[in-house]
Amino acid sequence: MAAAKGEVYRQAGVDIDAGNRAVALMRSAVLSTHGPQVRSGTGLFGGVYALDGATVLVASTDSVGTKLRLGARLGRHEGIGMDLVNHCVNDILTLGARPLFFLDYFASSKLEPEVVAHVVGGLASACRDAGCALLGGETAELPGIYLPGEYDVAGFIVGSVRPDKMLDGSRVESGDVLLGLPSSGLHTNGFSLVNHILDGRSGGEPVTDAQLLAHDHELGGALADVLLEPHRSYLPLVAPLLKTDTVKAMAHITGGGLIENLPRCLPEGLSARVDTSTWTPPPIFSWLQERGRVSAREMYRVFNMGVGIVLVVGRDDAEQVSARLPGSWVLGDVVRDDQTPDLLGLDGA
């Protein structure tokens, strides 16, 4: 039996509603620092700063979250660095920006040079792929803050876009089409719930390291490999489209899933309507839902459910844009607020 809405993720230690309230409470303080060069408020996937009339800087920061715990448990660290860069690259890509440079912050109770080297190696690999300079960073030892053997890593990216090519959602209108691109897996979100399930705290038996590493026919590989698959970068696929005016907006489907992230790229008065029958989420999501006894609605609010990024395009452009994006599909459309009561049609699920 599925738990009540939002209950399992809260039991795992994450309260999305509390996070949303924190954003609302800090909003006025953040906005009080903005001068005329700042072109965005809170809510977009990156901060926008007009450097001059020809260049707009777009910046974003993030972490890998508790995916770190699973990576550390299995001694797999390089993918963590890739996760971090690609997550940040996708965030600024949603505004039409290409990355310029990246900075990282690595902190632990006691530095293990080999671990740091593997993480930074992953960062550098993803930065090279994105044409982005790994400009520098900070490495800190903080005994008493982190438990022995634990570490945290955060990333900071800056990119640029011409003002006339920036995607701020202002051109989106009712009737536009939503194109989805598949994720490579869970990416970097929902791992507090994943760890909760793996530890057996959702009612099932704990998952052992041997079980994590064993091949699972239904998952198409080892559970560990599926869960730790690096966050996909959409820059190589989407960047050529940014030279045209066919893409009106984009949403990176990260923490909060489709439910929380799709509205962030739409102007006031418009909503997204998604048809969940247009795709089948990869098997790992049904595995997590069944093992964790999670409701369908909570799954779509915690995980990307197989959708990594969503592009908003005009109905007349949808077919040609989709043809240039292998693996893409039409997952919904844009409607007026009064035309849909629920983005996913999952009320009560």
C-alpha positions in Angstrom: 0.0 0.0 0.0 1.4 3.4 -0.9 2.0 6.0 1.8 0.1 9.2 2.1 1.2 12.0 -0.3 4.7 13.2 0.4 5.0 10.9 3.5 7.8 8.6 2.3 10.2 11.4 1.2 9.6 13.2 4.5 10.3 10.0 6.4 13.6 9.8 4.4 14.4 13.3 5.7 13.4 15.6 2.8 10.4 17.9 2.9 9.8 19.6 -0.5 7.1 21.8 1.0 9.5 23.1 3.6 12.0 23.8 0.8 9.4 25.8 -1.1 8.5 27.8 2.0 12.2 28.6 2.6 12.4 30.0 -0.9 9.3 32.1 -0.3 10.7 33.4 3.0 14.1 34.4 1.6 12.7 35.9 -1.6 12.4 39.5 -0.4 16.0 39.4 1.0 17.4 38.1 -2.3 15.4 40.6 -4.4 16.7 43.5 -2.2 20.2 42.9 -3.6 19.2 43.2 -7.2 20.2 46.2 -9.3 19.2 47.0 -12.9 21.7 44.5 -14.3 19.8 41.5 -12.8 17.3 40.3 -15.4 15.6 37.5 -13.4 13.9 37.0 -10.1 13.9 33.8 -8.0 12.5 30.6 -9.6 14.4 30.3 -12.9 17.1 27.6 -13.3 19.9 30.2 -13.3 20.6 33.8 -12.3 20.8 36.3 -15.1 23.1 39.3 -15.0 23.4 41.7 -18.0 27.1 42.4 -18.3 26.6 44.8 -21.2 24.3 45.3 -24.1 25.8 42.4 -26.0 26.4 39.8 -23.3 24.2 38.3 -20.5 25.9 36.1 -17.9 23.9 33.2 -16.5 25.0 31.5 -13.3 23.9 28.5 -11.3 25.1 26.4 -8.3 24.1 23.0 -7.1 25.3 19.8 -5.4 25.0 16.1 -6.0 23.0 15.6 -2.8 22.9 12.2 -1.1 23.8 10.3 -4.3 27.2 11.0 -2.7 26.4 8.4 0.0 25.8 5.6 -2.5 28.9 6.5 -4.5 31.0 6.5 -1.4 29.5 3.2 -0.2 30.7 1.6 -3.4 33.9 3.5 -3.9 32.7 5.2 -7.1 33.6 8.8 -7.1 34.4 9.9 -10.7 30.8 9.8 -11.8 29.9 12.2 -8.9 32.0 14.9 -10.6 30.3 14.3 -13.9 26.9 14.5 -12.2 27.8 17.9 -10.7 29.0 19.6 -13.9 26.2 18.2 -16.1 23.5 19.2 -13.7 24.8 22.8 -13.7 25.3 22.8 -17.5 21.7 21.8 -18.0 20.4 24.4 -15.6 21.9 27.3 -17.5 21.1 25.7 -20.9 17.4 26.2 -20.1 18.0 29.9 -20.5 19.9 29.4 -23.7 23.4 29.9 -22.2 26.6 28.0 -23.0 29.1 27.4 -20.2 32.2 29.5 -19.8 33.8 28.3 -16.5 33.1 26.1 -13.5 34.3 26.2 -9.8 33.9 23.5 -7.2 33.9 23.2 -3.4 34.9 19.9 -1.8 34.7 19.4 2.0 35.2 16.5 4.2 36.2 15.6 7.8 39.7 14.4 6.6 41.0 14.7 3.0 41.6 11.5 1.2 43.8 12.6 -1.8 42.7 9.7 -4.0 39.0 10.4 -3.5 39.5 14.1 -4.3 41.5 13.2 -7.4 38.7 10.9 -8.7 36.0 13.5 -8.1 38.0 16.3 -9.7 38.8 13.9 -12.6 35.1 13.5 -13.2 34.6 17.3 -13.0 37.4 17.9 -15.5 36.1 15.2 -17.9 32.6 16.7 -18.0 34.0 20.3 -18.3 36.0 19.2 -21.3 33.0 17.7 -22.9 31.0 20.9 -22.3 33.8 23.2 -23.6 34.0 24.7 -20.1 37.1 25.7 -18.1 37.5 24.2 -14.6 38.7 27.5 -13.3 39.4 26.6 -9.7 37.8 25.6 -6.4 38.2 25.1 -2.7 39.1 22.0 -0.8 38.3 22.1 3.0 38.8 19.8 5.9 36.0 20.3 8.5 36.4 17.7 11.3 33.3 17.8 13.5 31.1 18.9 10.6 31.3 15.8 8.5 31.4 12.2 9.8 34.6 10.2 9.0 34.6 8.9 5.5 31.9 11.4 4.3 32.4 14.4 2.0 30.3 16.9 0.1 30.9 18.7 -3.2 29.2 21.7 -4.7 29.6 23.3 -8.1 29.3 26.9 -9.5 28.9 27.6 -13.2 28.9 30.7 -15.3 27.8 30.9 -18.9 26.8 33.5 -21.4 24.1 34.2 -24.0 23.2 37.1 -26.2 20.2 39.1 -24.9 18.1 38.4 -27.9 18.7 34.6 -27.7 17.9 34.3 -24.0 15.1 31.9 -23.2 13.0 33.5 -20.5 9.6 32.0 -21.3 8.1 35.3 -22.5 7.3 33.9 -25.9 5.4 30.9 -24.6 1.7 30.8 -25.4 -1.3 28.5 -25.1 -1.2 25.7 -27.6 2.6 25.3 -27.6 4.0 21.8 -27.5 6.1 20.1 -24.8 8.9 17.9 -26.1 10.6 15.5 -23.7 14.1 14.2 -23.8 14.9 11.0 -21.9 17.0 11.0 -18.8 19.9 8.6 -18.3 18.3 7.5 -15.1 17.7 9.2 -11.7 20.3 11.9 -12.5 21.1 13.6 -9.1 17.7 13.8 -7.4 15.7 11.7 -5.0 18.6 9.8 -3.5 17.5 10.5 0.1 14.5 8.4 -0.7 16.7 5.9 -2.6 18.9 5.4 0.4 15.9 5.2 2.7 14.7 2.3 0.5 18.1 0.6 0.2 18.5 0.8 4.0 15.2 -1.1 4.5 13.6 1.8 6.3 10.5 1.8 4.1 9.4 -1.6 5.2 11.5 -4.0 3.1 14.8 -5.8 3.7 18.0 -3.8 3.4 19.8 -4.2 0.1 23.3 -5.6 0.5 26.3 -4.6 -1.5 26.2 -8.0 -3.2 22.7 -7.4 -4.3 23.6 -3.9 -5.5 26.4 -5.3 -7.7 24.5 -8.4 -9.1 23.1 -8.2 -12.6 19.3 -7.7 -12.6 17.6 -8.8 -15.7 14.5 -6.6 -15.3 16.7 -3.5 -14.7 19.0 -4.3 -17.6 22.1 -4.3 -15.4 23.4 -4.1 -11.9 21.2 -2.0 -9.5 24.4 0.0 -8.5 25.1 0.8 -12.2 21.6 1.9 -12.9 21.4 4.2 -9.8 24.9 5.7 -10.3 24.6 6.3 -14.0 25.9 9.9 -14.5 23.5 12.8 -15.0 23.1 13.4 -18.8 24.2 16.6 -20.4 21.8 17.9 -23.0 24.2 20.6 -24.3 25.5 18.6 -27.4 21.9 17.8 -28.5 20.2 21.1 -27.8 22.9 23.6 -28.5 22.4 23.6 -32.3 18.8 24.5 -31.9 19.7 27.6 -29.9 20.9 29.2 -33.2 17.2 29.2 -34.3 14.2 30.7 -32.6 12.2 27.4 -32.5 12.8 26.7 -28.8 10.8 29.1 -26.6 11.6 27.8 -23.1 13.1 24.8 -21.3 12.7 23.1 -18.0 15.4 20.9 -16.4 13.6 18.1 -14.5 15.5 17.9 -11.2 14.4 17.9 -7.6 10.6 18.3 -7.5 10.2 16.4 -10.8 7.8 17.5 -13.5 5.4 18.8 -11.0 7.7 21.4 -9.5 10.0 22.2 -12.5 7.7 22.6 -15.6 5.9 25.6 -14.1 9.2 27.4 -13.7 9.6 28.0 -17.4 6.1 29.2 -18.1 4.8 32.8 -17.8 2.0 33.7 -15.4 -1.4 32.6 -16.6 -0.2 29.5 -18.4 0.2 25.9 -17.2 1.6 22.6 -18.6 -0.6 19.6 -19.3 1.3 16.4 -19.4 0.1 13.0 -20.7 1.9 10.4 -18.7 0.7 7.7 -21.1 3.1 9.0 -23.8 6.1 7.3 -22.3 7.1 4.4 -20.1 9.5 5.3 -17.2 12.6 3.1 -17.0 12.2 0.0 -14.8 14.2 1.5 -11.9 11.3 3.8 -11.1 8.8 1.0 -10.7 11.4 -0.9 -8.7 11.7 2.1 -6.3 7.9 2.7 -6.1 7.1 -0.9 -5.3 10.0 -1.4 -2.9 9.4 1.9 -1.1 5.6 1.8 -1.2 5.5 5.3 -2.7 2.4 6.8 -4.3 2.3 7.6 -8.0 2.0 11.4 -7.3 5.0 11.4 -4.9 7.1 9.5 -7.5 6.5 12.2 -10.0 7.3 14.9 -7.4 10.5 13.3 -6.3 12.0 11.8 -9.4 12.3 12.8 -13.1 10.5 9.5 -14.1 12.6 9.2 -17.2 12.2 12.8 -18.4 15.5 14.7 -18.2 14.6 18.0 -19.9 11.5 19.5 -21.5 11.5 21.9 -24.5 8.6 24.2 -25.2 8.1 24.8 -29.0 5.4 26.2 -31.2 2.9 23.7 -32.6 4.0 24.4 -36.2 7.7 23.7 -35.2 7.2 20.6 -33.1 7.7 18.0 -35.8 10.9 19.5 -37.3 12.4 20.2 -33.8 11.6 16.6 -32.7 13.3 15.3 -35.8 16.5 17.0 -34.7 16.3 15.5 -31.2 16.7 11.7 -31.3 14.7 10.0 -28.6 12.4 13.0 -28.1 8.6 12.8 -28.0 5.5 15.0 -27.5 4.5 14.6 -23.8 2.0 17.4 -23.5 1.1 21.0 -24.3 0.7 24.5 -22.8 -2.7 25.6 -21.7 -4.3 28.4 -19.9 -4.5 28.1 -16.1 -8.3 27.5 -16.2 -8.0 24.6 -18.7 -6.3 22.0 -16.4 -6.8 21.3 -12.7 -3.7 19.1 -12.4 -0.5 19.1 -14.5 -0.2 15.3 -14.6 -3.8 14.2 -14.0 -2.6 12.4 -10.9 -4.8 14.0 -8.3 -5.5 11.3 -5.6 -3.0 8.9 -7.1 
